[in-house]
Amino acid sequence: MTSTTLIPQELVRTTVKLTGEDGNAFSILGLTKRALKKAGNSQAVVDAYMEQATSGDYNHLLAVTMQFADVA
């Protein structure tokens, strides 16, 4: 399966600290969603992240997260 992540032009990149955190998918989704909101992104950007991040397996989630945010 190959898919293309569509990054909204209005995305305000932020940093998400995942190192040392619980590595389950729900934790990554929650941390990233909160970071995107805190950075001032619109609900449409957050929704785009959530839709794309949950459209595949765990590796897809990580790939989408790294395209929407800088992962530390």
Distance bins in CASP14 RR format, pairs under 12 A and 6 or more apart:
PFRMAT RR
TARGET T0000
AUTHOR 0000-0000-0000
RMODE 2
METHOD distances of the structure
MODEL  1
1 55 0 0 0 0 1 0 0 0 0 0 0
1 56 1 0 0 1 0 0 0 0 0 0 0
1 57 0 0 0 0 1 0 0 0 0 0 0
1 59 0 0 0 0 0 1 0 0 0 0 0
1 60 0 0 0 0 1 0 0 0 0 0 0
1 63 0 0 0 0 0 1 0 0 0 0 0
2 56 0 0 0 0 0 1 0 0 0 0 0
2 60 0 0 0 0 0 1 0 0 0 0 0
2 63 0 0 0 0 0 1 0 0 0 0 0
3 51 0 0 0 0 0 1 0 0 0 0 0
3 52 0 0 0 0 1 0 0 0 0 0 0
3 53 0 0 0 0 0 1 0 0 0 0 0
3 55 1 0 0 1 0 0 0 0 0 0 0
3 56 1 0 0 1 0 0 0 0 0 0 0
3 57 0 0 0 0 0 1 0 0 0 0 0
3 59 0 0 0 0 0 1 0 0 0 0 0
3 60 1 0 0 1 0 0 0 0 0 0 0
3 63 0 0 0 0 1 0 0 0 0 0 0
3 64 0 0 0 0 1 0 0 0 0 0 0
3 67 0 0 0 0 0 1 0 0 0 0 0
4 52 0 0 0 0 1 0 0 0 0 0 0
4 55 0 0 0 0 0 1 0 0 0 0 0
4 60 0 0 0 0 0 1 0 0 0 0 0
4 63 0 0 0 0 0 1 0 0 0 0 0
4 64 0 0 0 0 0 1 0 0 0 0 0
4 67 0 0 0 0 0 1 0 0 0 0 0
5 11 0 0 0 0 0 1 0 0 0 0 0
5 48 0 0 0 0 1 0 0 0 0 0 0
5 49 0 0 0 0 1 0 0 0 0 0 0
5 51 0 0 0 0 0 1 0 0 0 0 0
5 52 1 0 1 0 0 0 0 0 0 0 0
5 53 0 0 0 0 1 0 0 0 0 0 0
5 55 0 0 0 0 1 0 0 0 0 0 0
5 56 0 0 0 0 0 1 0 0 0 0 0
5 60 0 0 0 0 1 0 0 0 0 0 0
5 61 0 0 0 0 0 1 0 0 0 0 0
5 62 0 0 0 0 0 1 0 0 0 0 0
5 63 1 0 0 1 0 0 0 0 0 0 0
5 64 1 0 1 0 0 0 0 0 0 0 0
5 65 0 0 0 0 1 0 0 0 0 0 0
5 66 0 0 0 0 1 0 0 0 0 0 0
5 67 1 0 1 0 0 0 0 0 0 0 0
5 68 0 0 0 0 1 0 0 0 0 0 0
6 44 0 0 0 0 0 1 0 0 0 0 0
6 45 0 0 0 0 0 1 0 0 0 0 0
6 47 0 0 0 0 0 1 0 0 0 0 0
6 48 1 0 0 1 0 0 0 0 0 0 0
6 49 0 0 0 0 0 1 0 0 0 0 0
6 51 0 0 0 0 1 0 0 0 0 0 0
6 52 1 0 0 1 0 0 0 0 0 0 0
6 55 0 0 0 0 0 1 0 0 0 0 0
6 64 0 0 0 0 1 0 0 0 0 0 0
6 67 0 0 0 0 1 0 0 0 0 0 0
6 68 0 0 0 0 0 1 0 0 0 0 0
7 13 0 0 0 0 1 0 0 0 0 0 0
7 36 0 0 0 0 0 1 0 0 0 0 0
7 41 0 0 0 0 0 1 0 0 0 0 0
7 45 0 0 0 0 1 0 0 0 0 0 0
7 48 0 0 0 0 1 0 0 0 0 0 0
7 49 0 0 0 0 1 0 0 0 0 0 0
7 52 0 0 0 0 1 0 0 0 0 0 0
7 63 0 0 0 0 0 1 0 0 0 0 0
7 64 0 0 0 0 1 0 0 0 0 0 0
7 65 0 0 0 0 0 1 0 0 0 0 0
7 66 0 0 0 0 0 1 0 0 0 0 0
7 67 1 0 1 0 0 0 0 0 0 0 0
7 68 1 0 0 1 0 0 0 0 0 0 0
7 69 0 0 0 0 0 1 0 0 0 0 0
8 36 0 0 0 0 0 1 0 0 0 0 0
8 41 0 0 0 0 1 0 0 0 0 0 0
8 42 0 0 0 0 1 0 0 0 0 0 0
8 43 0 0 0 0 0 1 0 0 0 0 0
8 44 1 0 0 1 0 0 0 0 0 0 0
8 45 1 0 1 0 0 0 0 0 0 0 0
8 46 0 0 0 0 1 0 0 0 0 0 0
8 47 0 0 0 0 1 0 0 0 0 0 0
8 48 1 0 1 0 0 0 0 0 0 0 0
8 49 0 0 0 0 1 0 0 0 0 0 0
8 51 0 0 0 0 0 1 0 0 0 0 0
8 52 0 0 0 0 0 1 0 0 0 0 0
8 67 0 0 0 0 0 1 0 0 0 0 0
8 68 0 0 0 0 1 0 0 0 0 0 0
9 41 0 0 0 0 0 1 0 0 0 0 0
9 42 0 0 0 0 0 1 0 0 0 0 0
9 44 0 0 0 0 0 1 0 0 0 0 0
9 45 0 0 0 0 1 0 0 0 0 0 0
9 48 0 0 0 0 0 1 0 0 0 0 0
10 36 0 0 0 0 0 1 0 0 0 0 0
10 39 0 0 0 0 0 1 0 0 0 0 0
10 40 0 0 0 0 1 0 0 0 0 0 0
10 41 1 0 0 1 0 0 0 0 0 0 0
10 42 1 0 0 1 0 0 0 0 0 0 0
10 43 0 0 0 0 0 1 0 0 0 0 0
10 44 1 0 0 1 0 0 0 0 0 0 0
10 45 1 0 0 1 0 0 0 0 0 0 0
10 46 0 0 0 0 0 1 0 0 0 0 0
10 48 0 0 0 0 1 0 0 0 0 0 0
11 36 0 0 0 0 1 0 0 0 0 0 0
11 39 0 0 0 0 1 0 0 0 0 0 0
11 40 0 0 0 0 0 1 0 0 0 0 0
11 41 1 0 0 1 0 0 0 0 0 0 0
11 42 0 0 0 0 1 0 0 0 0 0 0
11 44 0 0 0 0 0 1 0 0 0 0 0
11 45 1 0 1 0 0 0 0 0 0 0 0
11 46 0 0 0 0 0 1 0 0 0 0 0
11 48 0 0 0 0 1 0 0 0 0 0 0
11 49 0 0 0 0 1 0 0 0 0 0 0
11 52 0 0 0 0 0 1 0 0 0 0 0
11 67 0 0 0 0 1 0 0 0 0 0 0
11 68 1 0 0 1 0 0 0 0 0 0 0
11 69 0 0 0 0 1 0 0 0 0 0 0
11 70 0 0 0 0 0 1 0 0 0 0 0
12 35 0 0 0 0 0 1 0 0 0 0 0
12 36 1 0 0 1 0 0 0 0 0 0 0
12 37 0 0 0 0 0 1 0 0 0 0 0
12 38 0 0 0 0 1 0 0 0 0 0 0
12 39 1 0 1 0 0 0 0 0 0 0 0
12 40 1 0 1 0 0 0 0 0 0 0 0
12 41 1 0 1 0 0 0 0 0 0 0 0
12 42 0 0 0 0 1 0 0 0 0 0 0
12 45 1 0 0 1 0 0 0 0 0 0 0
12 46 0 0 0 0 0 1 0 0 0 0 0
12 49 0 0 0 0 0 1 0 0 0 0 0
12 68 0 0 0 0 1 0 0 0 0 0 0
12 69 0 0 0 0 1 0 0 0 0 0 0
12 70 0 0 0 0 0 1 0 0 0 0 0
13 32 0 0 0 0 0 1 0 0 0 0 0
13 35 0 0 0 0 1 0 0 0 0 0 0
13 36 0 0 0 0 1 0 0 0 0 0 0
13 39 1 0 0 1 0 0 0 0 0 0 0
13 40 0 0 0 0 0 1 0 0 0 0 0
13 41 0 0 0 0 1 0 0 0 0 0 0
13 45 0 0 0 0 0 1 0 0 0 0 0
13 49 0 0 0 0 0 1 0 0 0 0 0
13 65 0 0 0 0 0 1 0 0 0 0 0
13 66 0 0 0 0 0 1 0 0 0 0 0
13 67 0 0 0 0 1 0 0 0 0 0 0
13 68 1 0 0 1 0 0 0 0 0 0 0
13 69 1 0 0 1 0 0 0 0 0 0 0
13 70 1 0 0 1 0 0 0 0 0 0 0
13 71 0 0 0 0 0 1 0 0 0 0 0
14 31 0 0 0 0 0 1 0 0 0 0 0
14 32 0 0 0 0 1 0 0 0 0 0 0
14 33 0 0 0 0 0 1 0 0 0 0 0
14 34 0 0 0 0 1 0 0 0 0 0 0
14 35 1 0 1 0 0 0 0 0 0 0 0
14 36 1 0 0 1 0 0 0 0 0 0 0
14 37 0 0 0 0 1 0 0 0 0 0 0
14 38 1 0 0 1 0 0 0 0 0 0 0
14 39 1 1 0 0 0 0 0 0 0 0 0
14 40 0 0 0 0 1 0 0 0 0 0 0
14 41 1 0 0 1 0 0 0 0 0 0 0
14 45 0 0 0 0 0 1 0 0 0 0 0
14 46 0 0 0 0 0 1 0 0 0 0 0
14 49 0 0 0 0 0 1 0 0 0 0 0
14 65 0 0 0 0 0 1 0 0 0 0 0
14 68 0 0 0 0 1 0 0 0 0 0 0
14 69 1 0 1 0 0 0 0 0 0 0 0
14 70 1 0 0 1 0 0 0 0 0 0 0
14 71 0 0 0 0 0 1 0 0 0 0 0
14 72 0 0 0 0 0 1 0 0 0 0 0
15 31 0 0 0 0 0 1 0 0 0 0 0
15 32 0 0 0 0 0 1 0 0 0 0 0
15 35 1 0 0 1 0 0 0 0 0 0 0
15 36 0 0 0 0 0 1 0 0 0 0 0
15 38 0 0 0 0 0 1 0 0 0 0 0
15 39 0 0 0 0 1 0 0 0 0 0 0
15 65 0 0 0 0 0 1 0 0 0 0 0
15 66 0 0 0 0 0 1 0 0 0 0 0
15 68 0 0 0 0 0 1 0 0 0 0 0
15 69 1 0 0 1 0 0 0 0 0 0 0
15 70 1 0 1 0 0 0 0 0 0 0 0
15 71 1 0 0 1 0 0 0 0 0 0 0
15 72 1 0 1 0 0 0 0 0 0 0 0
16 23 0 0 0 0 0 1 0 0 0 0 0
16 27 0 0 0 0 0 1 0 0 0 0 0
16 28 0 0 0 0 1 0 0 0 0 0 0
16 29 0 0 0 0 0 1 0 0 0 0 0
16 30 0 0 0 0 1 0 0 0 0 0 0
16 31 1 0 1 0 0 0 0 0 0 0 0
16 32 1 0 1 0 0 0 0 0 0 0 0
16 33 0 0 0 0 1 0 0 0 0 0 0
16 34 0 0 0 0 1 0 0 0 0 0 0
16 35 1 0 1 0 0 0 0 0 0 0 0
16 36 0 0 0 0 1 0 0 0 0 0 0
16 37 0 0 0 0 0 1 0 0 0 0 0
16 38 0 0 0 0 0 1 0 0 0 0 0
16 39 0 0 0 0 1 0 0 0 0 0 0
16 49 0 0 0 0 0 1 0 0 0 0 0
16 53 0 0 0 0 0 1 0 0 0 0 0
16 62 0 0 0 0 0 1 0 0 0 0 0
16 64 0 0 0 0 0 1 0 0 0 0 0
16 65 1 0 0 1 0 0 0 0 0 0 0
16 66 0 0 0 0 1 0 0 0 0 0 0
16 67 0 0 0 0 0 1 0 0 0 0 0
16 68 0 0 0 0 1 0 0 0 0 0 0
16 69 1 0 1 0 0 0 0 0 0 0 0
16 70 1 0 0 1 0 0 0 0 0 0 0
16 71 1 0 1 0 0 0 0 0 0 0 0
16 72 1 0 0 1 0 0 0 0 0 0 0
17 23 0 0 0 0 0 1 0 0 0 0 0
17 27 0 0 0 0 0 1 0 0 0 0 0
17 28 0 0 0 0 0 1 0 0 0 0 0
17 31 1 0 0 1 0 0 0 0 0 0 0
17 32 0 0 0 0 0 1 0 0 0 0 0
17 34 0 0 0 0 0 1 0 0 0 0 0
17 35 0 0 0 0 1 0 0 0 0 0 0
17 65 0 0 0 0 0 1 0 0 0 0 0
17 69 0 0 0 0 0 1 0 0 0 0 0
17 70 0 0 0 0 1 0 0 0 0 0 0
17 71 0 0 0 0 1 0 0 0 0 0 0
17 72 1 0 1 0 0 0 0 0 0 0 0
18 24 0 0 0 0 0 1 0 0 0 0 0
18 25 0 0 0 0 0 1 0 0 0 0 0
18 27 0 0 0 0 1 0 0 0 0 0 0
18 28 1 0 0 1 0 0 0 0 0 0 0
18 29 0 0 0 0 0 1 0 0 0 0 0
18 30 0 0 0 0 0 1 0 0 0 0 0
18 31 1 0 0 1 0 0 0 0 0 0 0
18 32 0 0 0 0 1 0 0 0 0 0 0
18 35 0 0 0 0 0 1 0 0 0 0 0
18 61 0 0 0 0 0 1 0 0 0 0 0
18 62 0 0 0 0 1 0 0 0 0 0 0
18 65 1 0 0 1 0 0 0 0 0 0 0
18 66 0 0 0 0 1 0 0 0 0 0 0
18 69 0 0 0 0 1 0 0 0 0 0 0
18 70 0 0 0 0 0 1 0 0 0 0 0
18 71 1 0 1 0 0 0 0 0 0 0 0
18 72 1 0 0 1 0 0 0 0 0 0 0
19 28 0 0 0 0 0 1 0 0 0 0 0
19 31 0 0 0 0 0 1 0 0 0 0 0
19 71 0 0 0 0 1 0 0 0 0 0 0
19 72 1 0 0 1 0 0 0 0 0 0 0
20 27 0 0 0 0 0 1 0 0 0 0 0
20 28 0 0 0 0 0 1 0 0 0 0 0
20 31 0 0 0 0 0 1 0 0 0 0 0
20 71 0 0 0 0 0 1 0 0 0 0 0
20 72 0 0 0 0 0 1 0 0 0 0 0
21 27 1 0 0 1 0 0 0 0 0 0 0
21 28 1 0 0 1 0 0 0 0 0 0 0
21 29 0 0 0 0 0 1 0 0 0 0 0
21 30 0 0 0 0 0 1 0 0 0 0 0
21 31 1 0 0 1 0 0 0 0 0 0 0
21 32 0 0 0 0 0 1 0 0 0 0 0
21 35 0 0 0 0 0 1 0 0 0 0 0
21 65 0 0 0 0 0 1 0 0 0 0 0
21 71 0 0 0 0 0 1 0 0 0 0 0
21 72 0 0 0 0 0 1 0 0 0 0 0
22 28 0 0 0 0 1 0 0 0 0 0 0
22 29 0 0 0 0 0 1 0 0 0 0 0
22 30 0 0 0 0 0 1 0 0 0 0 0
22 31 0 0 0 0 1 0 0 0 0 0 0
23 29 0 0 0 0 0 1 0 0 0 0 0
23 30 0 0 0 0 0 1 0 0 0 0 0
23 31 0 0 0 0 1 0 0 0 0 0 0
23 32 0 0 0 0 0 1 0 0 0 0 0
23 58 0 0 0 0 1 0 0 0 0 0 0
23 61 0 0 0 0 0 1 0 0 0 0 0
23 62 0 0 0 0 1 0 0 0 0 0 0
23 65 0 0 0 0 0 1 0 0 0 0 0
23 71 0 0 0 0 0 1 0 0 0 0 0
24 30 0 0 0 0 0 1 0 0 0 0 0
24 31 0 0 0 0 0 1 0 0 0 0 0
24 58 0 0 0 0 1 0 0 0 0 0 0
24 61 0 0 0 0 0 1 0 0 0 0 0
24 62 0 0 0 0 0 1 0 0 0 0 0
25 31 0 0 0 0 0 1 0 0 0 0 0
25 32 0 0 0 0 0 1 0 0 0 0 0
25 50 0 0 0 0 0 1 0 0 0 0 0
25 53 0 0 0 0 1 0 0 0 0 0 0
25 54 0 0 0 0 1 0 0 0 0 0 0
25 56 0 0 0 0 1 0 0 0 0 0 0
25 57 0 0 0 0 1 0 0 0 0 0 0
25 58 1 0 1 0 0 0 0 0 0 0 0
25 59 0 0 0 0 0 1 0 0 0 0 0
25 60 0 0 0 0 0 1 0 0 0 0 0
25 61 1 0 1 0 0 0 0 0 0 0 0
25 62 0 0 0 0 1 0 0 0 0 0 0
25 64 0 0 0 0 0 1 0 0 0 0 0
25 65 0 0 0 0 1 0 0 0 0 0 0
26 32 0 0 0 0 0 1 0 0 0 0 0
26 33 0 0 0 0 0 1 0 0 0 0 0
26 50 0 0 0 0 0 1 0 0 0 0 0
26 53 0 0 0 0 0 1 0 0 0 0 0
26 54 0 0 0 0 0 1 0 0 0 0 0
26 58 0 0 0 0 0 1 0 0 0 0 0
26 61 0 0 0 0 0 1 0 0 0 0 0
27 33 0 0 0 0 0 1 0 0 0 0 0
27 34 0 0 0 0 0 1 0 0 0 0 0
27 58 0 0 0 0 0 1 0 0 0 0 0
27 61 0 0 0 0 0 1 0 0 0 0 0
27 65 0 0 0 0 0 1 0 0 0 0 0
28 34 0 0 0 0 0 1 0 0 0 0 0
28 35 0 0 0 0 0 1 0 0 0 0 0
28 49 0 0 0 0 0 1 0 0 0 0 0
28 50 0 0 0 0 0 1 0 0 0 0 0
28 53 0 0 0 0 1 0 0 0 0 0 0
28 54 0 0 0 0 0 1 0 0 0 0 0
28 58 0 0 0 0 1 0 0 0 0 0 0
28 59 0 0 0 0 0 1 0 0 0 0 0
28 60 0 0 0 0 0 1 0 0 0 0 0
28 61 1 0 0 1 0 0 0 0 0 0 0
28 62 1 0 0 1 0 0 0 0 0 0 0
28 63 0 0 0 0 0 1 0 0 0 0 0
28 64 0 0 0 0 1 0 0 0 0 0 0
28 65 1 0 0 1 0 0 0 0 0 0 0
28 66 0 0 0 0 0 1 0 0 0 0 0
28 68 0 0 0 0 0 1 0 0 0 0 0
28 69 0 0 0 0 0 1 0 0 0 0 0
28 71 0 0 0 0 1 0 0 0 0 0 0
29 35 0 0 0 0 0 1 0 0 0 0 0
29 36 0 0 0 0 0 1 0 0 0 0 0
29 46 0 0 0 0 0 1 0 0 0 0 0
29 49 0 0 0 0 1 0 0 0 0 0 0
29 50 1 0 0 1 0 0 0 0 0 0 0
29 51 0 0 0 0 0 1 0 0 0 0 0
29 52 0 0 0 0 0 1 0 0 0 0 0
29 53 1 0 0 1 0 0 0 0 0 0 0
29 54 1 0 0 1 0 0 0 0 0 0 0
29 58 0 0 0 0 0 1 0 0 0 0 0
29 61 1 0 0 1 0 0 0 0 0 0 0
29 62 0 0 0 0 0 1 0 0 0 0 0
29 64 0 0 0 0 0 1 0 0 0 0 0
29 65 0 0 0 0 1 0 0 0 0 0 0
29 68 0 0 0 0 0 1 0 0 0 0 0
29 69 0 0 0 0 0 1 0 0 0 0 0
30 36 0 0 0 0 1 0 0 0 0 0 0
30 37 0 0 0 0 1 0 0 0 0 0 0
30 38 0 0 0 0 0 1 0 0 0 0 0
30 46 0 0 0 0 0 1 0 0 0 0 0
30 49 0 0 0 0 0 1 0 0 0 0 0
30 50 0 0 0 0 1 0 0 0 0 0 0
30 53 0 0 0 0 1 0 0 0 0 0 0
30 54 0 0 0 0 0 1 0 0 0 0 0
30 61 0 0 0 0 0 1 0 0 0 0 0
30 65 0 0 0 0 0 1 0 0 0 0 0
30 69 0 0 0 0 0 1 0 0 0 0 0
31 37 0 0 0 0 0 1 0 0 0 0 0
31 38 0 0 0 0 0 1 0 0 0 0 0
31 49 0 0 0 0 0 1 0 0 0 0 0
31 53 0 0 0 0 0 1 0 0 0 0 0
31 61 0 0 0 0 0 1 0 0 0 0 0
31 65 0 0 0 0 1 0 0 0 0 0 0
31 68 0 0 0 0 0 1 0 0 0 0 0
31 69 0 0 0 0 1 0 0 0 0 0 0
31 71 0 0 0 0 1 0 0 0 0 0 0
31 72 0 0 0 0 0 1 0 0 0 0 0
32 38 0 0 0 0 0 1 0 0 0 0 0
32 39 0 0 0 0 0 1 0 0 0 0 0
32 41 0 0 0 0 0 1 0 0 0 0 0
32 45 0 0 0 0 0 1 0 0 0 0 0
32 46 0 0 0 0 1 0 0 0 0 0 0
32 48 0 0 0 0 0 1 0 0 0 0 0
32 49 1 0 0 1 0 0 0 0 0 0 0
32 50 0 0 0 0 1 0 0 0 0 0 0
32 52 0 0 0 0 0 1 0 0 0 0 0
32 53 1 0 0 1 0 0 0 0 0 0 0
32 54 0 0 0 0 0 1 0 0 0 0 0
32 61 0 0 0 0 1 0 0 0 0 0 0
32 62 0 0 0 0 0 1 0 0 0 0 0
32 64 0 0 0 0 1 0 0 0 0 0 0
32 65 1 0 1 0 0 0 0 0 0 0 0
32 66 0 0 0 0 1 0 0 0 0 0 0
32 67 0 0 0 0 0 1 0 0 0 0 0
32 68 1 0 0 1 0 0 0 0 0 0 0
32 69 1 0 1 0 0 0 0 0 0 0 0
32 70 0 0 0 0 0 1 0 0 0 0 0
32 71 0 0 0 0 1 0 0 0 0 0 0
32 72 0 0 0 0 0 1 0 0 0 0 0
33 39 0 0 0 0 0 1 0 0 0 0 0
33 41 0 0 0 0 1 0 0 0 0 0 0
33 43 0 0 0 0 0 1 0 0 0 0 0
33 45 0 0 0 0 0 1 0 0 0 0 0
33 46 1 0 1 0 0 0 0 0 0 0 0
33 47 0 0 0 0 1 0 0 0 0 0 0
33 48 0 0 0 0 0 1 0 0 0 0 0
33 49 1 0 0 1 0 0 0 0 0 0 0
33 50 1 0 0 1 0 0 0 0 0 0 0
33 51 0 0 0 0 0 1 0 0 0 0 0
33 53 0 0 0 0 1 0 0 0 0 0 0
33 54 0 0 0 0 0 1 0 0 0 0 0
33 65 0 0 0 0 0 1 0 0 0 0 0
33 68 0 0 0 0 1 0 0 0 0 0 0
33 69 0 0 0 0 0 1 0 0 0 0 0
34 40 0 0 0 0 0 1 0 0 0 0 0
34 41 0 0 0 0 0 1 0 0 0 0 0
34 46 0 0 0 0 1 0 0 0 0 0 0
34 49 0 0 0 0 0 1 0 0 0 0 0
34 50 0 0 0 0 0 1 0 0 0 0 0
34 69 0 0 0 0 0 1 0 0 0 0 0
35 41 0 0 0 0 1 0 0 0 0 0 0
35 45 0 0 0 0 0 1 0 0 0 0 0
35 46 0 0 0 0 1 0 0 0 0 0 0
35 49 0 0 0 0 1 0 0 0 0 0 0
35 65 0 0 0 0 1 0 0 0 0 0 0
35 68 0 0 0 0 1 0 0 0 0 0 0
35 69 1 0 0 1 0 0 0 0 0 0 0
35 70 0 0 0 0 1 0 0 0 0 0 0
35 71 0 0 0 0 0 1 0 0 0 0 0
35 72 0 0 0 0 0 1 0 0 0 0 0
36 42 0 0 0 0 1 0 0 0 0 0 0
36 43 0 0 0 0 1 0 0 0 0 0 0
36 44 0 0 0 0 0 1 0 0 0 0 0
36 45 1 0 0 1 0 0 0 0 0 0 0
36 46 1 0 1 0 0 0 0 0 0 0 0
36 47 0 0 0 0 0 1 0 0 0 0 0
36 48 0 0 0 0 1 0 0 0 0 0 0
36 49 1 0 0 1 0 0 0 0 0 0 0
36 50 0 0 0 0 1 0 0 0 0 0 0
36 53 0 0 0 0 0 1 0 0 0 0 0
36 64 0 0 0 0 0 1 0 0 0 0 0
36 65 0 0 0 0 0 1 0 0 0 0 0
36 68 1 0 0 1 0 0 0 0 0 0 0
36 69 1 0 0 1 0 0 0 0 0 0 0
36 70 0 0 0 0 0 1 0 0 0 0 0
37 43 0 0 0 0 1 0 0 0 0 0 0
37 44 0 0 0 0 0 1 0 0 0 0 0
37 45 0 0 0 0 1 0 0 0 0 0 0
37 46 1 0 1 0 0 0 0 0 0 0 0
37 47 0 0 0 0 0 1 0 0 0 0 0
37 49 0 0 0 0 0 1 0 0 0 0 0
37 50 0 0 0 0 0 1 0 0 0 0 0
37 69 0 0 0 0 0 1 0 0 0 0 0
38 46 0 0 0 0 0 1 0 0 0 0 0
38 69 0 0 0 0 0 1 0 0 0 0 0
39 45 0 0 0 0 1 0 0 0 0 0 0
39 46 0 0 0 0 0 1 0 0 0 0 0
39 49 0 0 0 0 0 1 0 0 0 0 0
39 68 0 0 0 0 0 1 0 0 0 0 0
39 69 0 0 0 0 1 0 0 0 0 0 0
39 70 0 0 0 0 0 1 0 0 0 0 0
40 46 0 0 0 0 1 0 0 0 0 0 0
41 47 0 0 0 0 1 0 0 0 0 0 0
41 48 0 0 0 0 1 0 0 0 0 0 0
41 49 0 0 0 0 1 0 0 0 0 0 0
41 50 0 0 0 0 0 1 0 0 0 0 0
41 68 0 0 0 0 1 0 0 0 0 0 0
41 69 0 0 0 0 1 0 0 0 0 0 0
42 48 0 0 0 0 1 0 0 0 0 0 0
42 49 0 0 0 0 0 1 0 0 0 0 0
43 49 0 0 0 0 0 1 0 0 0 0 0
43 50 0 0 0 0 0 1 0 0 0 0 0
44 50 0 0 0 0 0 1 0 0 0 0 0
44 51 0 0 0 0 0 1 0 0 0 0 0
45 51 0 0 0 0 0 1 0 0 0 0 0
45 52 0 0 0 0 0 1 0 0 0 0 0
45 68 0 0 0 0 1 0 0 0 0 0 0
45 69 0 0 0 0 0 1 0 0 0 0 0
46 52 0 0 0 0 0 1 0 0 0 0 0
46 53 0 0 0 0 0 1 0 0 0 0 0
46 68 0 0 0 0 1 0 0 0 0 0 0
46 69 0 0 0 0 0 1 0 0 0 0 0
47 53 0 0 0 0 0 1 0 0 0 0 0
47 54 0 0 0 0 0 1 0 0 0 0 0
47 68 0 0 0 0 0 1 0 0 0 0 0
48 54 0 0 0 0 0 1 0 0 0 0 0
48 55 0 0 0 0 0 1 0 0 0 0 0
48 64 0 0 0 0 1 0 0 0 0 0 0
48 67 0 0 0 0 0 1 0 0 0 0 0
48 68 0 0 0 0 1 0 0 0 0 0 0
49 55 0 0 0 0 0 1 0 0 0 0 0
49 61 0 0 0 0 0 1 0 0 0 0 0
49 64 1 0 0 1 0 0 0 0 0 0 0
49 65 1 0 0 1 0 0 0 0 0 0 0
49 66 0 0 0 0 0 1 0 0 0 0 0
49 67 0 0 0 0 1 0 0 0 0 0 0
49 68 1 0 1 0 0 0 0 0 0 0 0
49 69 0 0 0 0 1 0 0 0 0 0 0
50 61 0 0 0 0 0 1 0 0 0 0 0
50 64 0 0 0 0 1 0 0 0 0 0 0
50 65 0 0 0 0 0 1 0 0 0 0 0
50 68 0 0 0 0 0 1 0 0 0 0 0
51 61 0 0 0 0 0 1 0 0 0 0 0
51 64 0 0 0 0 1 0 0 0 0 0 0
51 68 0 0 0 0 0 1 0 0 0 0 0
52 60 0 0 0 0 1 0 0 0 0 0 0
52 61 0 0 0 0 1 0 0 0 0 0 0
52 63 0 0 0 0 1 0 0 0 0 0 0
52 64 1 0 1 0 0 0 0 0 0 0 0
52 65 0 0 0 0 1 0 0 0 0 0 0
52 66 0 0 0 0 0 1 0 0 0 0 0
52 67 0 0 0 0 1 0 0 0 0 0 0
52 68 0 0 0 0 1 0 0 0 0 0 0
53 59 0 0 0 0 0 1 0 0 0 0 0
53 60 1 0 0 1 0 0 0 0 0 0 0
53 61 1 0 1 0 0 0 0 0 0 0 0
53 62 0 0 0 0 1 0 0 0 0 0 0
53 63 0 0 0 0 1 0 0 0 0 0 0
53 64 1 0 1 0 0 0 0 0 0 0 0
53 65 1 0 0 1 0 0 0 0 0 0 0
53 66 0 0 0 0 0 1 0 0 0 0 0
53 67 0 0 0 0 1 0 0 0 0 0 0
53 68 1 0 0 1 0 0 0 0 0 0 0
53 69 0 0 0 0 0 1 0 0 0 0 0
54 60 0 0 0 0 1 0 0 0 0 0 0
54 61 1 0 0 1 0 0 0 0 0 0 0
54 64 0 0 0 0 1 0 0 0 0 0 0
54 65 0 0 0 0 0 1 0 0 0 0 0
55 61 0 0 0 0 1 0 0 0 0 0 0
55 63 0 0 0 0 0 1 0 0 0 0 0
55 64 0 0 0 0 1 0 0 0 0 0 0
56 62 0 0 0 0 0 1 0 0 0 0 0
56 63 0 0 0 0 1 0 0 0 0 0 0
56 64 0 0 0 0 1 0 0 0 0 0 0
57 63 0 0 0 0 1 0 0 0 0 0 0
57 64 0 0 0 0 0 1 0 0 0 0 0
58 64 0 0 0 0 0 1 0 0 0 0 0
58 65 0 0 0 0 0 1 0 0 0 0 0
59 65 0 0 0 0 0 1 0 0 0 0 0
59 66 0 0 0 0 0 1 0 0 0 0 0
60 66 0 0 0 0 0 1 0 0 0 0 0
60 67 0 0 0 0 0 1 0 0 0 0 0
61 67 0 0 0 0 0 1 0 0 0 0 0
61 68 0 0 0 0 0 1 0 0 0 0 0
61 71 0 0 0 0 0 1 0 0 0 0 0
62 68 0 0 0 0 0 1 0 0 0 0 0
62 69 0 0 0 0 0 1 0 0 0 0 0
62 71 0 0 0 0 1 0 0 0 0 0 0
63 69 0 0 0 0 0 1 0 0 0 0 0
63 71 0 0 0 0 0 1 0 0 0 0 0
64 71 0 0 0 0 0 1 0 0 0 0 0
65 71 1 0 0 1 0 0 0 0 0 0 0
65 72 0 0 0 0 0 1 0 0 0 0 0
66 72 0 0 0 0 0 1 0 0 0 0 0
END
